């Protein structure tokens, strides 16, 4: 079950509640008892691997491959 972040509309208290994705429970604040709404979570995202920067694009890798094949073919002659 996913954990959702809720924010109280009255006092601004932030807390988490675990419930199913298809459920829409009426959530109330743990401190003041006011109605709470879903908040957007603060998630750290880290992209790892090739293809996330301009210098990782496919176009630049093709040009480096063509240079290496031309230098090896001239060395063989």
C-alpha positions in Angstrom: 0.0 0.0 0.0 1.3 3.5 -0.9 2.0 6.2 1.7 0.4 9.5 1.0 1.3 12.9 2.4 -1.6 15.0 3.8 -1.7 18.7 4.9 -4.2 20.1 7.3 -6.3 22.9 5.9 -6.6 24.6 9.3 -3.3 24.4 11.0 -0.9 23.3 8.2 0.3 20.2 10.0 1.9 17.7 7.6 1.6 13.9 8.2 1.5 10.7 6.2 -1.3 8.1 5.8 -1.1 4.6 4.2 -4.1 3.5 2.2 -4.9 1.9 -1.1 -4.6 3.7 -4.4 -8.3 3.5 -5.2 -9.4 4.6 -1.8 -10.5 8.2 -1.1 -10.6 8.3 2.7 -11.7 11.3 4.7 -8.5 12.2 6.5 -8.5 14.5 9.5 -5.6 16.2 11.2 -3.9 14.4 14.1 -3.4 17.6 16.0 -6.4 19.8 15.6 -9.0 17.5 13.9 -9.4 19.7 10.9 -9.9 18.3 7.4 -6.7 17.4 5.5 -6.0 17.3 1.8 -3.4 15.4 -0.2 -0.1 17.1 -0.7 2.5 16.6 -3.3 5.4 14.7 -1.9 9.0 15.8 -1.9 10.8 13.1 -3.8 14.5 13.1 -4.8 15.0 11.8 -8.3 18.4 10.7 -9.5 18.8 9.8 -13.2 21.7 7.4 -13.8 23.0 6.0 -17.0 23.5 7.2 -20.5 21.2 9.6 -22.4 20.4 12.2 -19.8 22.8 14.9 -20.9 23.4 16.6 -24.2 26.9 15.1 -24.4 25.3 11.6 -24.1 23.2 11.9 -27.2 23.3 9.3 -29.9 24.6 11.8 -32.5 27.8 12.5 -30.7 28.6 8.8 -30.2 28.2 8.1 -34.0 30.8 10.7 -34.9 33.3 9.3 -32.4 32.8 5.8 -33.8 33.4 6.9 -37.4 36.6 8.7 -36.4 37.9 5.5 -34.6 37.1 3.3 -37.6 38.9 5.6 -40.1 42.0 5.7 -38.0 42.2 2.0 -37.7 41.6 1.4 -41.4 44.5 3.8 -42.3 46.8 1.9 -39.8 46.1 -1.4 -41.4 47.2 -0.1 -44.9 
